[in-house]
Amino acid sequence: MTREELAVPRAEFRSYYGRPVLKTPAWNWMIAAYLFAGGLSAGSAMLAAGADLTGRPGLRRVGRLGALASLAASMYFLVADLGRPERFHHMLRVAKPSSPMSVGTWILTAYGPGAGLAGIAEMMPARLRRTFAGKVLGWSARPAGLSAAAVAPGVASYTAVLLSHTAVPAWHEAHPYLPFVFTGSAAASGGGLGMLLAPVDEAGPARRMAVAGAGLEVVASRLLEQRLGLAAEAYTTGKAHRLRKWSEYLTIGGALGAAVAGRNRPAVAVSGLALLAGSALQRFGVFEAGVESTRDPKYVVIPQRDRLDAGRPARGDDRPVARFPRFTAAVKAVRAAAARALDGSGRRGALRSV
């Protein structure tokens, strides 16, 4: 050890006058509610499509109406928190694949009509069903529901990608795990709604979906806490920890109830309610963890210092590497072939005009 190392004490962590490095997100609780409602809508749409294909009208009705109501609630929370709700349509003016917000907007645009049409078909009165318009609407309900179910996984997971692409440390560092947490939570909540409201003799698929979703959510959540490093403290301390701990208790309890309740109506309903509450608390817990991580500058500065000490460059300095090289190569080949075809047709048209 050199004389300078002995004379100069090791620098302690501090930020500029102890002030936060990042600005706290301006979002309020409505965004956390939007995260939950969107996931519930996606899970319900997938459950409704399965019920429709397997001849379970009661479960299908609950799923379609749940998807429509949850979608309406999520859109309300999202638009109300924008600050200028009347400008929501401006988000549809562009389609930017590199922007999770733009991609998410178009995912919702593709999902909404199918979920809405299928839900409206379930609310159609019997007198209207006998008319020509009612018959057309009833016939189109299945294709609409299936189209919504096809887009539903994107609805369930894109909000996790959206959060992960922010500068908020607890969200950004959790990008490998948040999509699995949110997708599992969406499946658990959709199954929980079916267990709560559908006839118990048709609720078997809802119970199985809830158990699978709860398992994925709990495992991904535990991995997040164990592998995230310093940023995991935002999830394992304070209000976020309390919310997520109760979420885990309710989710595991609801999944166990779904597995053993059978056709016991009170037990199935209580288990479904527990799964819904657990899913909501998970979303609010993740939201609180992100907000808290922006208030303490250590979540920004310490990881940066650790990377420098280890000789690793910042992520922005890394050379971009294609994550799916075969898929990327195939897309480039198709794009080049299309360009050659268009160029050839343009030349032939020019020769004809001459």
C-alpha positions as a printed Julia matrix, in Angstrom:
354×3 Matrix{Float64}:
   0.0     0.0     0.0
   1.48    3.38   -1.02
   1.91    6.39    1.23
  -0.84    8.24   -0.69
  -3.3     5.39   -0.07
  -2.49    5.5     3.64
  -2.79    9.28    3.88
  -5.97    9.75    1.83
  -9.09    8.08    3.27
 -11.4     6.2     0.94
 -14.05    8.54   -0.46
 -17.52    7.99    0.87
 -20.58    8.04   -1.33
 -22.36   11.34   -1.71
 -24.22   13.28   -4.34
 -24.28   16.98   -5.05
 -25.42   18.44   -1.71
 -27.32   15.2    -1.17
 -29.83   16.1    -3.85
 -31.45   13.4    -6.03
 -29.71   12.73   -9.33
 -32.94   11.88  -11.17
 -36.23   13.68  -11.18
 -39.02   11.75   -9.49
 -41.63   10.54  -12.03
 -44.57   12.88  -12.32
 -46.96    9.93  -12.56
 -49.39    9.32   -9.74
 -51.35    6.3    -8.53
 -53.41    6.3   -11.74
 -50.48    4.82  -13.66
 -50.21    1.94  -11.18
 -53.96    1.38  -11.56
 -53.53    1.52  -15.34
 -50.86   -1.19  -15.16
 -53.2    -3.45  -13.2
 -56.31   -2.8   -15.3
 -54.48   -3.38  -18.56
 -53.09   -6.69  -17.35
 -56.5    -7.78  -16.09
 -58.06   -6.95  -19.46
 -55.43   -8.99  -21.31
 -55.79  -11.99  -19.01
 -59.58  -11.86  -19.26
 -59.47  -11.7   -23.07
 -57.27  -14.79  -23.29
 -59.51  -16.64  -20.86
 -62.64  -15.63  -22.78
 -61.2   -16.88  -26.08
 -60.41  -20.27  -24.55
 -63.86  -20.48  -23.0
 -65.46  -19.64  -26.34
 -63.57  -22.38  -28.16
 -64.35  -24.99  -25.49
 -68.08  -24.26  -25.12
 -68.23  -22.5   -21.74
 -70.67  -19.6   -22.27
 -70.71  -18.45  -18.65
 -66.94  -18.19  -18.41
 -66.81  -16.63  -21.87
 -69.25  -13.91  -20.84
 -67.3   -13.1   -17.67
 -64.04  -12.95  -19.6
 -65.35  -10.74  -22.4
 -67.12   -8.31  -20.09
 -64.11   -8.25  -17.76
 -61.8    -7.5   -20.67
 -64.04   -4.66  -21.88
 -64.55   -3.1   -18.44
 -60.85   -3.36  -17.54
 -59.83   -1.89  -20.88
 -62.16    1.08  -20.35
 -60.76    1.6   -16.84
 -57.14    1.37  -18.02
 -57.73    3.87  -20.81
 -59.38    6.25  -18.35
 -56.43    6.08  -15.96
 -53.93    6.52  -18.78
 -55.66    9.42  -20.49
 -56.48   11.18  -17.2
 -52.83   11.14  -16.14
 -51.53   12.65  -19.38
 -52.22   16.18  -18.15
 -53.82   17.12  -21.49
 -56.22   14.23  -22.14
 -57.61   15.89  -25.26
 -54.22   15.34  -26.93
 -54.26   11.55  -26.63
 -54.95   11.15  -30.33
 -51.61   12.81  -31.08
 -49.92    9.56  -30.01
 -51.45    7.91  -33.08
 -49.83   10.32  -35.52
 -46.58    8.34  -35.64
 -45.49    4.71  -35.41
 -41.98    4.48  -33.98
 -40.74    0.89  -33.4
 -37.88    2.1   -31.19
 -40.31    3.78  -28.76
 -42.12    1.48  -26.28
 -44.73    4.2   -25.79
 -45.5     4.34  -29.51
 -45.54    0.55  -29.87
 -47.77    0.24  -26.81
 -50.2     2.78  -28.19
 -50.57    0.79  -31.39
 -50.86   -2.48  -29.47
 -53.79   -1.0   -27.56
 -55.24    0.3   -30.83
 -55.11   -3.22  -32.3
 -56.47   -4.8   -29.12
 -59.3    -2.42  -28.31
 -61.73   -3.02  -31.2
 -61.72   -6.8   -30.79
 -62.16   -6.69  -27.03
 -64.83   -4.0   -27.35
 -66.83   -5.8   -30.03
 -66.77   -9.1   -28.16
 -67.83   -7.41  -24.93
 -70.65   -5.5   -26.58
 -71.93   -8.71  -28.17
 -72.28  -10.22  -24.68
 -74.34   -7.23  -23.49
 -76.72   -7.35  -26.46
 -80.34   -7.87  -25.34
 -82.24  -10.91  -26.6
 -84.62   -8.82  -28.7
 -81.72   -7.25  -30.56
 -80.06  -10.61  -31.16
 -82.91  -11.61  -33.49
 -82.38   -8.65  -35.81
 -80.01   -8.66  -38.78
 -77.57   -6.29  -37.05
 -77.69   -8.45  -33.93
 -76.95  -11.6   -35.9
 -73.99   -9.93  -37.61
 -72.68   -8.72  -34.26
 -73.12  -12.16  -32.71
 -71.34  -13.82  -35.63
 -68.41  -11.39  -35.44
 -67.97  -11.82  -31.67
 -65.8   -14.92  -31.97
 -63.33  -13.52  -34.54
 -63.18  -10.3   -32.55
 -62.51  -12.15  -29.31
 -59.82  -14.29  -30.92
 -58.11  -11.25  -32.41
 -58.09   -9.59  -28.99
 -56.66  -12.74  -27.42
 -53.9   -12.82  -30.05
 -52.8    -9.29  -29.1
 -53.42   -9.77  -25.37
 -49.89  -11.05  -24.51
 -48.5    -7.81  -25.9
 -50.97   -5.81  -23.81
 -49.96   -7.77  -20.72
 -46.21   -7.26  -21.16
 -45.62   -3.99  -23.03
 -46.07   -1.87  -19.89
 -43.11   -3.7   -18.33
 -41.01   -2.82  -21.38
 -42.23    0.76  -21.14
 -41.11    1.06  -17.52
 -37.8    -0.67  -18.22
 -36.9     1.88  -20.9
 -36.98    4.78  -18.47
 -34.0     6.07  -16.47
 -35.63    5.0   -13.2
 -33.05    2.62  -11.67
 -35.44    0.07  -10.1
 -37.36   -0.28  -13.36
 -34.44   -0.08  -15.77
 -32.3    -2.64  -13.96
 -35.27   -5.05  -13.74
 -35.76   -5.26  -17.51
 -34.96   -9.02  -17.72
 -37.66   -9.87  -15.14
 -40.47   -7.3   -15.25
 -42.12   -8.68  -18.43
 -42.45  -12.1   -16.77
 -43.75  -10.56  -13.55
 -46.38   -8.55  -15.42
 -47.41  -11.38  -17.74
 -47.8   -13.81  -14.84
 -49.73  -11.2   -12.88
 -52.07  -10.62  -15.83
 -52.8   -14.34  -16.15
 -53.36  -14.67  -12.39
 -55.76  -11.72  -12.3
 -57.69  -12.9   -15.37
 -58.04  -16.35  -13.87
 -59.02  -14.83  -10.53
 -61.82  -12.83  -12.15
 -63.14  -15.96  -13.84
 -63.04  -17.84  -10.54
 -64.87  -15.03   -8.78
 -67.74  -14.46  -11.24
 -68.09  -17.46  -13.57
 -70.22  -20.53  -12.78
 -68.14  -22.88  -10.68
 -68.7   -25.84  -13.03
 -67.11  -23.81  -15.88
 -64.27  -22.27  -13.87
 -61.76  -25.1   -14.35
 -59.72  -23.28  -17.06
 -59.75  -20.13  -14.94
 -58.29  -22.02  -11.99
 -55.56  -23.6   -14.11
 -54.69  -20.28  -15.73
 -54.56  -18.59  -12.32
 -52.21  -21.22  -10.89
 -49.85  -21.0   -13.88
 -49.85  -17.2   -13.84
 -49.31  -17.02  -10.09
 -46.37  -19.42  -10.34
 -44.73  -17.37  -13.08
 -45.3   -14.13  -11.19
 -43.88  -15.37   -7.88
 -40.82  -17.05   -9.43
 -39.97  -14.01  -11.58
 -40.5   -11.7    -8.62
 -38.15  -13.73   -6.42
 -35.49  -13.81   -9.15
 -35.81  -10.06   -9.49
 -35.09   -9.59   -5.79
 -32.15  -11.99   -5.78
 -30.34  -10.94   -8.96
 -30.93   -7.22   -9.23
 -28.07   -6.12   -6.98
 -28.29   -2.74   -5.31
 -31.52   -1.77   -7.1
 -33.25   -4.71   -5.4
 -33.24   -2.69   -2.16
 -35.97   -0.51   -3.66
 -38.16   -3.62   -3.9
 -37.23   -5.14   -0.55
 -37.52   -2.07    1.69
 -40.17    0.47    2.61
 -43.66    0.73    1.2
 -42.83   -1.2    -1.98
 -41.67   -4.16    0.1
 -44.86   -4.17    2.18
 -47.06   -4.03   -0.9
 -45.17   -6.77   -2.72
 -44.97   -8.99    0.36
 -48.74   -8.89    0.79
 -49.06   -9.45   -2.95
 -47.02  -12.63   -2.61
 -49.05  -13.85    0.34
 -52.35  -13.28   -1.48
 -51.1   -14.68   -4.79
 -49.73  -17.88   -3.26
 -52.82  -18.28   -1.09
 -55.13  -17.72   -4.04
 -53.18  -20.18   -6.19
 -53.3   -22.85   -3.47
 -57.01  -22.25   -3.08
 -57.52  -22.56   -6.82
 -55.63  -25.85   -6.83
 -57.54  -27.52   -3.97
 -60.94  -25.79   -3.88
 -62.49  -27.93   -6.62
 -66.15  -26.91   -7.05
 -66.56  -25.38   -3.62
 -68.13  -22.07   -4.64
 -67.14  -19.94   -1.59
 -63.56  -21.24   -1.62
 -63.2   -20.63   -5.37
 -64.59  -17.1    -5.07
 -62.35  -16.16   -2.12
 -59.31  -17.55   -3.94
 -60.18  -15.53   -7.05
 -60.55  -12.37   -4.99
 -57.17  -13.01   -3.35
 -55.53  -13.38   -6.77
 -57.05  -10.12   -7.98
 -55.86   -8.27   -4.88
 -52.4    -9.82   -5.15
 -52.06   -8.74   -8.77
 -53.1    -5.16   -7.94
 -50.64   -4.95   -5.04
 -47.84   -6.27   -7.27
 -48.34   -3.43   -9.76
 -48.54   -0.79   -7.03
 -45.44   -2.27   -5.38
 -43.41   -2.11   -8.59
 -44.57    1.45   -9.12
 -43.57    2.5    -5.6
 -40.16    0.82   -5.93
 -39.42    2.85   -9.05
 -40.45    6.13   -7.48
 -38.38    5.45   -4.36
 -35.27    4.58   -6.38
 -35.24    8.07   -7.9
 -35.26    9.74   -4.48
 -32.03    8.13   -3.3
 -29.02    9.02   -5.51
 -27.1     5.9    -4.48
 -29.12    3.8    -6.95
 -27.61    5.89   -9.77
 -24.1     6.76   -8.59
 -22.92    3.53   -6.91
 -23.62    1.25   -9.94
 -21.79    3.73  -12.15
 -18.76    3.68   -9.85
 -18.83   -0.1    -9.68
 -18.77   -0.34  -13.47
 -15.83    2.04  -13.66
 -13.92    0.15  -10.95
 -14.49   -3.1   -12.82
 -13.35   -1.55  -16.1
 -16.71   -2.05  -17.78
 -18.07    0.67  -20.08
 -21.48    2.18  -19.61
 -24.27    0.44  -21.49
 -24.5     3.29  -23.95
 -20.83    2.78  -24.91
 -21.24   -0.9   -25.71
 -21.25   -1.95  -29.34
 -24.85   -2.86  -30.25
 -25.27   -6.59  -30.85
 -28.33   -8.13  -32.44
 -30.18  -10.22  -29.88
 -31.86  -12.35  -32.54
 -29.26  -12.57  -35.33
 -31.12  -15.12  -37.48
 -34.36  -13.18  -37.3
 -32.53   -9.91  -38.06
 -30.77  -11.49  -41.04
 -34.06  -12.87  -42.36
 -35.75   -9.46  -42.06
 -32.85   -7.8   -43.89
 -33.03  -10.41  -46.66
 -36.78   -9.9   -47.11
 -36.32   -6.13  -47.1
 -33.58   -6.36  -49.75
 -35.73   -8.67  -51.93
 -38.67   -6.29  -51.67
 -36.44   -3.35  -52.61
 -35.13   -5.23  -55.68
 -38.67   -6.15  -56.72
 -39.88   -2.59  -56.4
 -36.83   -1.29  -58.25
 -37.38   -3.79  -61.08
 -41.07   -2.94  -61.43
 -40.22    0.77  -61.48
 -37.73    0.27  -64.28
 -40.19   -1.79  -66.34
 -42.83    0.92  -65.89
 -40.37    3.56  -67.03
 -39.46    1.56  -70.15
 -43.15    1.12  -71.04
 -43.74    4.86  -70.74
 -40.84    5.49  -73.15
